[in-house]
């Protein structure tokens, strides 16, 4: 197998590692590309190509994350990761870990960790690398890596949400949620949402978003119905779609431009949290992006004319 073939076969894994460390599709793709450049420039053949490439992409991701921390601390409003509609890496033996670790909720929790803790947690708890490989990757002793893993697990356990395990039921709930949103159906939305449901938006100061989280079923239903009434029927396409391996919603304009992506946390047959990404910079990897301010203005105007 040539180097190109080996790298291509491992590329989904490398992207999956980088995305979980960085929370950014663009930065993860750049890290993977830089990994290829370094691999191509390596004179000797590594004993394990998988270990070598995984170590390289992890080190690059740690460096990128360190430089990104200041930008994220100064971010306008709530920061969410870039939504991932299709995760390219599959491993049936670790399907549960992969799905849990890439959810919006988990990636937000990972932001609490230091770059080293985050890398160790991702390599060990998500992808099952042994501590010998991890120690060589992050240039720490095995004992130090075990301590990093313990601290990371403790931080994650403190805030980690639970999700309904039955994927079919979650997907059905998401489909019902979409239908209720399209119709502006107050009764159906009220049945689907938890009493203490929370809606949080990430506009990054570049798109209209709630200034602070909305909490409580009455307030959230009112906001969702208002959104559905913003434009005449057919102006927005609201579609159920898996987001970060959890139930979600993609909202597009009639021309197909992406306006927003929502990730839904589902537990006990109810939607507990809705995380919406509206920042156009975080949606660009999904295709043409709508002008959210223009859509909002048009919606306000249309609503005003309807009285």
Buried (B, 14 or more C-beta within 10 A) or exposed (E): EEEEEBBEEBBBBBBBBBBBBBBBBEBBBBBBEBBBEBBEEEEEEBEEBBBBBBBBBBBBBBEBBEEBEEEEEEBEBBBBBBBBBEBEBEBEEBEEBBBBBBBBBBBBBBBEBBBBBBBBBBBBBBBEBEBEBBBBBBEBEBEBBBBBBEBBBEBBEEEBBEBBEEBEEBBEBBBBBBBBBBEBBBEBBBEBBBEEBBBBBBBBEBBBBBEEBBEBBEEBBBBBBEBBEBBEEEBBBBEBBBBBBBBBBBBBBEEEBBBBBBBBBBBEEBBBBBBBBBBBBBBBBBEEBBBBEEBBEBBEEBBEEEE
